[in-house]
Amino acid sequence: MKFQNWANFFIACIAFVAMTMLSGCGGSPSTPLATPNVQTSKLMYGAPIAFYVGVTQLNQGITLNATMCPNLIPVQSPSPVYLAYSCTPTGSGTLVFTATDPSGKVILTQNFTIPDPQVTLVTSLGTVVLDLNPNAAPKTVTNFLEYVSFGFYNNLIFHRVIPGFVIQAGGFSAGLKAVNAPLPALTLETPNGLSNLTGTVAMARTSDPNSATSQFYINLSDNTNLDYVNSSNPGYAVFGKVSTGLDVVNAIGQVPTTTIGSYSDVPVTDVIITSATRTR
């Protein structure tokens, strides 16, 4: 990635622009801006983003890099005054875009924020917002977001409610009808530094540590007994937390339950997830 002359690169230092290439995010730049600018709300974990550099060519020996972007690649630019590069962030937090000269000296640095992904559950008892942690549980978060993306959780129910313990969903529709999870089972991501504390969300599984698919639960109390202990007792993978709507979670945790066939702790009246949508 090289500039034809140093002047072009210094133009880039004052005309660097980063923007997302997500649907509905607006138009592409047509002229260089005086200062670097980015709308960070449009930068998303796991979604392609683009960096537009305000030059037409790179000088000999200049390299561009972005943290959390191991595959920064040149792409077709929408404007003749910009070079364009694309990547898909592999984490959340501060992303640092840098330009380095042939000696290894960093000559341009720009920071951007990739927010934690967020999913909003609209239920028959209210709305719950989940903030996910891809840095601690990347495979689990990606799996959950995939289910959300194709509407898998819409119209499913919280089929297991145990006061003071957990509420669980992701495996049954109204009337306790089992649904098949279309994605393969996950490799358990414990220990990952997250604990089964009140308001955290984690994956349900069978006795097989690597059996989690679509079912998840929200902790109603500090259930540290569900955390990783050792390889013989690997625990359950926490991958996020409730940021809004813990009162709704607690209300779900208090609904009357019954036993239906071999299933216990089933709400007498269905608590339905009417929609699950990625909102960040």
C-alpha positions in Angstrom: 0.0 0.0 0.0 2.1 2.9 -1.2 2.0 6.7 -1.9 3.6 8.1 -5.1 4.8 11.2 -3.2 5.0 12.3 0.4 2.8 15.3 -0.2 0.0 12.9 -0.9 0.5 11.1 2.3 0.4 14.3 4.4 -2.8 15.2 2.6 -4.1 11.9 3.9 -3.1 12.9 7.4 -5.7 15.7 7.4 -8.1 14.1 5.0 -8.6 10.6 6.5 -12.2 9.5 6.8 -13.7 6.3 8.1 -17.2 5.3 7.6 -19.3 2.1 7.6 -20.5 0.3 4.5 -23.7 -1.1 6.1 -27.1 -0.9 4.5 -28.8 2.4 5.1 -25.7 4.2 6.5 -25.7 7.0 3.9 -23.6 8.1 1.0 -19.9 7.8 0.4 -17.5 10.8 0.7 -17.0 12.9 -2.5 -14.4 15.3 -1.2 -11.7 15.2 1.5 -12.8 16.5 4.9 -10.7 18.9 6.8 -10.5 16.6 9.9 -10.9 12.9 10.5 -14.6 12.0 11.1 -16.6 8.9 11.9 -20.0 8.0 13.0 -19.2 5.4 15.5 -22.8 4.3 15.9 -22.5 2.9 12.4 -19.4 0.7 13.2 -20.5 -2.8 14.2 -18.8 -5.9 15.4 -18.8 -8.6 12.8 -20.1 -6.4 10.0 -17.9 -5.1 7.1 -16.6 -1.5 7.5 -14.5 0.6 5.1 -11.8 3.1 5.6 -11.5 5.9 3.0 -8.0 7.5 2.8 -7.9 10.9 1.0 -5.2 10.1 -1.5 -5.2 8.3 -4.9 -2.0 6.2 -4.4 0.2 5.1 -1.5 3.9 6.1 -1.3 6.7 3.5 -1.4 6.9 1.6 1.8 3.8 3.0 3.6 1.7 0.4 5.2 -1.8 0.6 6.6 -3.1 -1.4 9.5 -6.1 -1.6 11.8 -6.4 -3.4 15.1 -9.2 -6.0 15.3 -9.0 -6.1 11.4 -6.6 -8.9 10.5 -7.7 -8.8 6.9 -7.6 -5.1 5.9 -7.9 -5.2 2.1 -8.1 -2.6 -0.7 -11.5 -2.3 -2.3 -13.0 -0.2 -5.1 -13.3 3.4 -4.0 -16.5 5.3 -4.6 -14.5 8.4 -5.3 -11.3 9.2 -7.3 -10.0 11.3 -4.4 -10.0 8.4 -1.9 -8.5 5.0 -1.5 -10.8 2.5 0.1 -10.0 -0.4 2.4 -12.4 -2.9 4.0 -12.4 -5.3 7.0 -14.7 -7.0 9.4 -13.9 -6.2 13.1 -13.2 -9.3 15.2 -13.9 -7.6 18.5 -15.4 -4.5 20.2 -13.7 -1.6 21.8 -11.1 0.8 20.4 -9.9 0.1 16.9 -6.7 1.9 16.0 -6.0 2.7 12.3 -2.3 3.4 11.6 0.0 4.3 8.8 3.6 3.2 9.1 6.7 4.3 7.2 9.4 2.0 5.9 11.4 2.4 9.1 8.5 1.3 11.2 7.6 4.7 12.5 3.9 5.4 12.9 3.1 8.5 11.0 -0.7 8.5 11.3 -3.0 7.2 14.0 -6.8 7.4 14.2 -8.9 5.7 16.9 -12.5 4.5 16.4 -14.9 2.7 18.7 -16.6 -0.6 17.8 -19.5 -0.9 20.3 -20.5 -4.1 22.0 -23.2 -5.7 19.9 -26.7 -5.3 21.3 -29.9 -7.4 20.9 -33.3 -6.2 21.9 -35.9 -8.8 22.9 -39.5 -7.6 22.8 -41.5 -10.0 25.0 -45.2 -10.2 26.0 -44.2 -8.8 29.4 -41.9 -6.0 28.2 -38.6 -5.2 26.5 -35.2 -6.6 27.4 -31.9 -5.3 26.0 -28.9 -7.5 25.9 -25.3 -6.2 25.6 -23.0 -8.9 24.2 -19.3 -9.4 24.9 -17.5 -10.7 21.7 -14.1 -10.2 23.3 -14.8 -12.8 26.0 -17.0 -15.2 24.0 -16.6 -14.5 20.2 -18.0 -17.8 18.9 -20.9 -17.7 21.3 -21.8 -14.1 20.4 -21.5 -14.7 16.7 -23.7 -17.8 17.0 -26.4 -15.8 18.9 -26.3 -13.0 16.4 -26.7 -15.5 13.5 -29.9 -16.8 15.1 -31.1 -13.3 15.6 -30.3 -12.3 12.1 -32.7 -14.8 10.5 -35.5 -14.3 13.0 -35.1 -17.7 14.8 -36.1 -16.3 18.2 -39.2 -14.5 17.0 -42.3 -16.0 18.6 -40.5 -18.5 20.8 -41.2 -18.6 24.5 -39.5 -18.6 27.8 -40.2 -22.3 28.4 -38.3 -22.7 31.8 -38.8 -20.3 34.7 -37.3 -21.0 38.1 -37.7 -18.1 40.6 -34.4 -16.9 42.0 -32.5 -19.0 39.5 -33.0 -18.5 35.7 -35.4 -17.9 32.9 -34.6 -19.9 29.8 -35.7 -19.6 26.1 -34.7 -20.5 22.6 -36.0 -24.0 22.1 -39.8 -24.0 22.1 -42.7 -22.1 20.5 -46.2 -21.4 22.0 -47.8 -24.5 23.4 -44.4 -26.0 24.2 -43.7 -27.1 20.7 -40.0 -27.9 20.2 -38.1 -26.1 17.4 -35.0 -27.4 15.7 -31.8 -25.4 15.9 -30.4 -25.2 12.4 -26.8 -24.3 13.3 -24.1 -26.7 14.6 -23.4 -27.0 18.3 -20.9 -24.7 19.9 -17.5 -25.4 21.5 -17.9 -24.3 25.1 -16.2 -20.9 25.7 -15.2 -21.3 29.4 -13.4 -20.0 31.3 -13.7 -16.6 29.6 -13.5 -14.2 32.6 -17.3 -13.8 32.8 -19.4 -15.1 35.7 -23.1 -16.2 36.0 -24.1 -13.1 38.0 -27.5 -11.5 38.2 -28.7 -10.2 34.8 -26.0 -12.0 32.8 -27.0 -14.1 29.7 -25.4 -17.5 29.0 -25.9 -20.5 26.8 -27.9 -23.5 28.0 -26.6 -27.0 27.1 -26.9 -30.7 27.9 -24.4 -32.6 30.0 -22.1 -32.5 26.9 -20.0 -29.3 27.3 -20.0 -28.7 23.6 -23.8 -29.1 23.0 -25.1 -25.5 23.2 -27.1 -24.4 20.1 -29.9 -21.9 20.3 -31.1 -22.0 23.9 -30.0 -19.3 26.3 -30.8 -18.3 29.9 -30.8 -15.1 32.0 -29.6 -15.4 35.6 -32.0 -14.1 38.2 -29.4 -14.2 40.9 -25.7 -14.7 41.4 -25.4 -18.3 40.2 -21.6 -18.7 40.5 -22.2 -22.5 40.9 -22.7 -22.4 37.1 -19.2 -21.0 36.5 -16.2 -22.9 35.3 -14.4 -25.0 38.0 -12.2 -27.3 36.1 -12.2 -29.5 33.0 -14.5 -32.0 34.7 -16.9 -29.2 35.7 -16.6 -26.7 32.9 -19.6 -24.6 33.7 -21.8 -22.6 31.3 -20.7 -19.9 28.9 -21.7 -16.3 29.8 -21.7 -14.1 26.8 -23.5 -10.9 27.7 -25.7 -9.1 30.2 -29.0 -7.3 30.5 -28.4 -3.5 30.1 -32.1 -2.5 30.1 -35.2 -4.4 31.3 -34.0 -6.3 34.3 -37.4 -5.5 35.9 -39.0 -7.3 32.9 -36.6 -10.3 33.5 -37.6 -10.4 37.1 -41.3 -10.2 36.2 -40.9 -13.2 33.9 -39.1 -14.9 36.8 -42.2 -14.6 39.0 -44.9 -16.0 36.6 -46.8 -19.1 37.7 -45.4 -22.4 36.4 -46.6 -26.0 36.0 -45.4 -29.4 34.7 -46.3 -30.5 31.2 -45.3 -34.0 30.4 -41.6 -34.4 31.2 -41.1 -30.6 31.3 -41.2 -28.8 34.7 -41.1 -25.1 35.5 -43.2 -24.2 32.4 -45.1 -20.9 32.6 -48.8 -21.5 32.8 -49.3 -18.6 30.4 -46.8 -18.4 27.5 -44.2 -15.6 27.8 -43.5 -14.9 24.2 -40.5 -13.3 22.5 -42.4 -11.4 19.9 -39.1 -10.2 18.3 -35.4 -10.4 18.7 -33.5 -7.7 16.8 -29.9 -6.6 16.6 -30.0 -2.9 17.6 -26.3 -2.2 17.6 
